[in-house]
Amino acid sequence: MRTFTNVKDIGDLKVALAEAQEIKQNRYKYETLGHHKTCLLIFFNNSLRTRLSTQKAARNLGMDVIVLDINQGAWKLETERGVVMDGDKSEHLLEAIPVMANYCDVIGVRSFARFESREDDYTEKILNQFIKYSGKPVFSMEAATGHPLQAFADLITIEEYKRKDRPKVVLTWAPHPKALPQAVPNSFADWMNEADVDFVITHPHGYELDPKFVRGAKVEYDQKKAFEGADFIYAKNWACPGVTTPEDYGKVLCKDMSWTVDTEHMSWTNNAYFLHCLPVRRNMIVTDDVIEAPTSLVIPEAANREISATVVLRRLLESL
């Protein structure tokens, strides 16, 4: 595996999940694999779980780790061709990428959607430049339209806690005060569509995710109907994806608090577990009582970020 950006890159999910459990039993089983190898983690945006879990995963495999914060600990980078660089950006990404590649063996990139251009975001302009020009294995630590490390950790968590072979998993939109990217819901849909689950997406009209991620999933606009019989509830906000109304891309179309996941919402389910990628806006996305309930899996889910990253980095190292 030379790149990791979506569910197809990981291959057979049963094999990947078995590998995750093997690593969870012994996180240092492959600690010699990364000996004298360097992992460069590049952050264009803030991070807590991704930064810590990926560094820990690389250490589990014996790698050295370099962390670079763009726009904070480095020169501001220009990403567009043809620009007269007479502003605050001192270096172009096309020079920076091959320079960075000289100092490492594997590269992780975190770069959020900018909401300036749907085309630029959905073609993953920044991530794909690293894949094209670095010559090194590249993995996404969250890009404009996907967060595969999170979705892999979500699937590991569902596999560990499911009470039946084919659980019902519901992805529900929830309100938020700011416009958030579709990366997490896109990837969650991407992975759930390949997993052995009954997958349902629910959201208000206008928040339809891109068809390439929704694929054959059931979309239910009535949140109560969607929650009925659910075994897992995954709550997440996202701004308008602009599928049917491109002019609304990245906009907050509503803040309907009736979509906030509370005790009543959870009572519609089959005593479902609650999932969220974190950070979470309490009493916007989910109420205190739900996120603090015994059925809340947000902490085990976050812990599994180390496991998903270790599996991915192991696969990338084996490609060298």
Helices and strands as residue ranges (DSSP letters): E 3-4, H 7-10, H 13-25, E 38-43, H 49-60, E 64-69, E 77-78, E 91-92, H 93-101, E 106-110, H 118-122, H 125-133, E 138-140, H 148-161, E 168-173, H 183-192, E 198-202, H 211-214, E 218-219, H 223-227, E 232-236, G 246-248, G 257-259, H 263-267, E 273-275, H 288-291, H 298-318
